[in-house]
Amino acid sequence: MKVTGLALLLAAPAWCHPGAAGSVHGDVERVPATERPPGETRVAMRVEGDRRIIESNGLPDHPTGRFPNRGNPHRILGQRHRFTVPARPEPATVATKLDRQPFGVALNGVLFDPNTAEFHGNRRDSGWNYEALGGKLRLGLDENHAHVQPNGAYHYHGLPTALFGRLSGGAKRMTLLGWAADGFPIYGLYGYKDPGDPASGVVELRSSFRLRSGRRPEGDGQPGGAYDGSFTSDYEYAAGLGDLDECNGRHGVTPEFPQGTYHYVLTADYPFVPRAFRGTPDPSFARRGPRGDASPAGRAHPPGTPAPQRRPPPPLPPDPPPGP
């Protein structure tokens, strides 16, 4: 794996047991992560002026599930990701809802892309977007809560289990996992009990979302049934219910930012990966071309059939030689 900048944090051995950090969501059938990715991970992160530049080929540095599989007909292929985010981000006046774009990128160069392209009745205008970790659809997610888009991009819908286990060393501590599209850092599961005091102890942080009560509307293309987490709209934000705000983040000190910063947290409960930005997402994360966990018909290919082979993108340019 070729790395520079902050990605040097990944210099530990690349192959680890995928279950080292435990499981996030017990209701989703997951494919065992026993396969090597189809190439070497390449990721470079550097700060130039007021911008953080992130380049990668999108190949994970840990075992994955077998792809294609019954729930996901696509093969992992190298990508050519290049993103820029503010190196000194600022909160915006209002939060920005995550729409048809990735939320951010992990330190290994793999995208956090929690939303799906599946909607009730295959109607995007229905407003009922299926939740990837809701257990209603079989999406072929592996033990890293990840699967593959039609263009071959491997991406995380929840905690990147193997990556988190290795970076945290299996310890209960604040662990930097990546950067959001607005430039704020992303941590996994844990934070300080008092966000301003690292001596207050480390606790697992809880989101402030809950299942709605009652039943969904019925008729006229509505799904009906009880709110059970099958759809993202089954959840509602309740300020103060947990530790985090509507963007699944909070302001506080972290090991990397001892003076304090706003930061996001991946949680064991919904939304798993945040669904809104506290800052302004950079245009480099805007999706260009088809959004892809599925086609408008609900699947890009029939389950169990191989995806068409695409030519992998050219590799990233070699890293510059070290200075004298």
Secondary structure by P-SEA (a helix, b strand, c coil): ccccccccccccccccccccccccccccccccccccccbbbbbbbbbcccbbbbbccccccccccccccccccbbbbbbbbbbbcccccccccccccccccccccccccccccccccccccccccccccccccccccccccccccccccccbbbbbcccaaaaaaaaaccccccccccccccccccccccccccccccccccccccccccccccccccccccccccccccccccbbbbcccccccccccccccccccccccccccccccccccccccccccccccccccccccccccccccccccccccccccccccccccccc
